[in-house]
Amino acid sequence: MSTTPRTPTGLDAPGRKLWASIVAEFELAEHELVQLEEAARTRDLLGRLRAELDASPVMLESSQG
């Protein structure tokens, strides 16, 4: 009988959701859990980058105006 791996600390909601959806479906080896953790952290980072891009102007002013 296997136990569900603990969710890594520091994940945002999208990363936790990705983690939970995968470990609920599959029994993963240790090296696969490491890869999943990196995927979940990458998911969070992409979400933060997307939010920053969405909040930024499309054009940036240069020294020429």
N, C-alpha and C positions, 0 to 999 in steps of 0.2 A: 504494500500500500504506500503510494507516494504522497508527499505533501506539496501544496502549492508554494512555489518560491515566493519569498517576501519581495514586495515592491521596493526597488532601490530608493533611498532617500534623495530628496532634492528634485524629483520630477515634478513638472507642472501637470495640469489636468490632461492635456493631450498625450503626454508621455505615459502617464499612469493608465490612461485608457488603452493605449497601444499595448503596454505591458500586460494588463489584465486580460485583454482579448486573446493574446497569444498563449499565455500560460494556462488559461481556461481550456484551451483547445488541444494543446500539445504538451507532452512530457519532454522537456528539453535536457540535454546534457549540459555540463558546466560551461563548456566553451560556447555553446549556443546561447546560454543565459547572458554571457558576457557580450556577445554580439547583439542580443536583444536589448540589453541595457544601453549600449551605444546607439542603437536605432531609436530608442525612446528619447534619449537625450538630444539626438539630432532632430527628432520631430519637434521637441520643445524649442530648440534653437531656431528652426525654420519658422515656427509660429511667431516667435519674437521678432525675427527679421522681417517677416511679412507685415506685422503690425507697425513696425518702424517705417517701412516703405510706404504703407498706406497712409501714414500720418505726415509724410514728407511731401514737399512740392515736387512736381515732375521735373521742373527746370530749376537749376541752381544758378545763381548769379556768379559770373566770373569777374576778373579784374577789368574786362572790357564792357561789363554791364550785361 
